[in-house]
Amino acid sequence: MGMVRLQKYLAECGLGSRRKCEEFIGTGLVKVNGDIVTELGTKVDPLVDKIEFKDAIINLKPQKKVYLMLNKPIGYVTTVSDEKNRSTVMDLLKGINERIVPVGRLDMYTSGLLLFSNDGDFINKVTHPSHEIAKTYVVKTRGIPSEEDLEKLRSGVRIDDYVTSPAKVEVLLRDNTNNVARLKIEIHEGRNREVRKMVESVGLSTIALRREAIGNLTLEGVERGKWRYLTSDEVKQLIED
């Protein structure tokens, strides 16, 4: 394999995107030959150097690139392991021999489309806002948004310490009797609990939230709690769009 940048090697081991692996290095979670390495760009020879992540030795094995989608139910946390022993999305993936990680995340009470891969570059492409891959959600709200509320959501609202990018917002249902609505919201960022916070910013609350699509990829044909591999065309389309 020869000399390779440490973050690239970690990404090829399936630990996450190169950007995420850079974070691992910067926070002192990676050792090379027994020494903590925090300098980005450090080169290693995986056949010679002893490389550890969280004190576990990493061995890069030839592995095929894996891309799959899960129809995530509520009640599962999006993590590889959970210190509180809660059910994780990995519990739903059976028969996968390669080490894969979630591509982005959905919170415990959000259902829908969740991708997994061991391809660090693919993970970065799908998750980083600069690539502007659309994520489409359907949210059921307590309260019915006014036209002014909808325009605020479309233009961008302030949540936490930032203003959201413009979003596409469509009303699918207005139920005045029960004071609920169903909205379709398309965003490109996907920060932590962003859709829930957007809804709250205009005085509504979230009853249910589901991610319906990433780019042109949808959950059609995938039952809740089930998964399938992506086709090569689907992977190519996500990367090249």
SULTA-V327546 format. One record per backbone hydrogen bond with DSSP energy under -1.0 kcal/mol. CO is the residue of the C=O (numbers start at 1). NH is the residue of the N-H. Records with the same first field share a line. If there is no record, write none. Layout:
BEGIN
CO = NH, NH
END
This chain:
BEGIN
4 = 44
5 = 9
6 = 10
7 = 11
8 = 12
9 = 13
10 = 15
11 = 14
17 = 21
18 = 22
19 = 23
20 = 24
21 = 25
22 = 26
23 = 27
24 = 29
25 = 28
29 = 54
30 = 37
31 = 52
32 = 35
35 = 32
39 = 42
42 = 6
44 = 4
45 = 48, 49
50 = 33
51 = 58
52 = 31
53 = 56
56 = 53
66 = 118
67 = 230
68 = 116
69 = 228
70 = 72, 114
71 = 225
72 = 112
77 = 79, 89
82 = 85
87 = 77
88 = 91
89 = 92
90 = 93
101 = 117
107 = 110
108 = 75
111 = 211
112 = 72
114 = 70
115 = 103
116 = 68
117 = 101
119 = 123
120 = 124
121 = 125
122 = 126
123 = 127
124 = 128
128 = 131
129 = 132
134 = 215
135 = 187
136 = 212, 213
137 = 185
138 = 210
139 = 183
140 = 207, 208
141 = 181
142 = 205
146 = 150
147 = 151
148 = 152
149 = 153
150 = 154
151 = 155
152 = 156
157 = 164
159 = 162
162 = 159
168 = 186
170 = 184
173 = 182
175 = 180
179 = 143
180 = 175
181 = 141
182 = 172, 173
183 = 139
184 = 170
185 = 137
186 = 168
187 = 135
191 = 194
193 = 197
194 = 198
195 = 199
196 = 200
197 = 201
199 = 202, 204
200 = 203
205 = 142
208 = 140
209 = 111
210 = 138
211 = 113
213 = 136
214 = 217
217 = 214
219 = 222
223 = 226
226 = 71
228 = 69
231 = 235
232 = 236
233 = 237
234 = 238
235 = 239
236 = 240
237 = 241
END
